[in-house]
Amino acid sequence: MGERSNFQLMPLAERALEMILDWQIDEIAQSLAAINSRLADILHRHGFETTPHQWRSRI
């Protein structure tokens, strides 16, 4: 579909993957879960329906 290789981005992609490994998947998941929970609470207070906590994605 017209994509082109951009090998200049490979060092950036490699560093990004290294950072994810350094941060650890479980810690990233816990951090995102806390952020999502706060966001869901705010949305719920403003009248939005959110997915119940027990049905949200988790590791």
Secondary structure, DSSP 4 states (H G I P E B T S, - for coil): ------GGGHHHHHHHHHHHHHH-HHHHHHHHHHHHHHHHHHHHHTT-----GGGS---
